[in-house]
Amino acid sequence: MLENVINMISTQLKIDPSTVTRDSRLIEDLKADSANIMVMIMDLEDQFGITVEDDQIMRMKTVGDVVDYIESHQ
């Protein structure tokens, strides 16, 4: 799961996946902006068959937060 999320995020942000870890912060470390995050959420919803509530999006600060959310909602 972590590897899938890292690959998706690194493709979206056009960064090297080897620089992304579970503890990487989406905005501060990976330089994602709100548009990047919205596209990422839509991709996650499509790929994993989940729905991410708007209030949950702001709680996802790290790659690990994203993975944990997916795992708890599949």
C-alpha positions as CSV (number, residue, x, y, z in Angstrom):
1,M,0.0,0.0,0.0
2,L,2.7,2.5,1.0
3,E,4.6,1.8,-2.3
4,N,1.5,2.4,-4.3
5,V,0.7,5.7,-2.6
6,I,4.4,6.9,-2.9
7,N,4.4,6.0,-6.6
8,M,1.1,7.9,-7.2
9,I,2.2,11.0,-5.3
10,S,5.6,11.1,-6.9
11,T,4.0,10.8,-10.4
12,Q,1.5,13.5,-9.5
13,L,4.2,15.9,-8.2
14,K,6.8,14.9,-10.7
15,I,9.4,14.0,-8.1
16,D,11.7,11.0,-7.5
17,P,9.9,8.3,-5.5
18,S,13.1,7.5,-3.6
19,T,12.8,10.9,-1.9
20,V,9.3,10.2,-0.5
21,T,8.9,8.4,2.8
22,R,6.0,7.5,5.1
23,D,6.9,10.6,7.2
24,S,7.2,13.0,4.2
25,R,4.8,16.0,4.7
26,L,2.7,16.6,1.6
27,I,2.9,20.4,1.7
28,E,6.1,21.2,3.6
29,D,8.4,18.5,2.2
30,L,6.9,17.5,-1.1
31,K,5.7,21.0,-2.1
32,A,2.2,19.9,-2.9
33,D,-0.3,22.7,-3.3
34,S,-4.1,22.5,-2.9
35,A,-4.6,21.6,-6.6
36,N,-2.1,18.8,-6.3
37,I,-3.8,17.5,-3.2
38,M,-7.3,17.6,-4.8
39,V,-6.1,15.6,-7.9
40,M,-4.3,13.1,-5.6
41,I,-7.5,12.6,-3.5
42,M,-9.5,12.0,-6.7
43,D,-6.9,9.5,-7.9
44,L,-6.9,7.7,-4.6
45,E,-10.7,7.5,-4.6
46,D,-10.7,6.0,-8.1
47,Q,-7.8,3.6,-7.5
48,F,-8.8,2.3,-4.1
49,G,-12.6,2.6,-4.4
50,I,-13.0,4.9,-1.4
51,T,-14.5,8.3,-0.7
52,V,-12.5,10.9,1.2
53,E,-14.7,13.3,3.1
54,D,-13.7,17.0,2.7
55,D,-12.9,17.4,6.4
56,Q,-10.5,14.4,6.3
57,I,-8.4,15.9,3.5
58,M,-7.1,18.7,5.8
59,R,-6.1,16.1,8.4
60,M,-3.8,14.3,5.9
61,K,-0.5,15.9,6.5
62,T,2.0,13.1,5.7
63,V,2.2,10.2,3.3
64,G,1.6,7.9,6.2
65,D,-1.6,9.7,7.0
66,V,-2.8,9.0,3.5
67,V,-1.9,5.3,3.7
68,D,-3.6,5.0,7.1
69,Y,-6.8,6.6,5.9
70,I,-6.9,4.3,2.8
71,E,-6.3,1.2,4.9
72,S,-9.0,2.1,7.4
73,H,-11.6,2.8,4.7
74,Q,-11.2,-0.1,2.3
